[in-house]
């Protein structure tokens, strides 16, 4: 068994990130679903949909929920899911984070959450530009 991954993001952001990640890796080694959150949808309805997705994704090893912007509606939905068994939530979803997660499908839920955070941090950096000496 492996963990499941649920992306909870604004609109189509999660779908696009997953599509690019799968094309980059040529595979999606983990059961992965996306909940795109429309800007004008009902929070409770979306939270119920997210809970159903987590239940479907959990094969016994837990579910890692990745969400884009901490404090926004998608992360508020994601935070409601931690009351379920074996669910961890990481905010700040970026492409580096997602590819890192998909590269290590054999990790435990806790290890995968740490790998996600590390991948997200390592993917954010100031690149040298013309004004750099």
Secondary structure, DSSP 4 states (H G I P E B T S, - for coil): ---EEEEEEETTHHHHHHHHHHHHHT---SEEEEEEE-TTS-HHHHHHHHHHHHHHH-SSS-EEEEESSTTSHHHHHHHHGGGSTTEEEEE---HHHHHHHHH-TTS-HHHHHHHHHHHHHHT--PPP-TT--
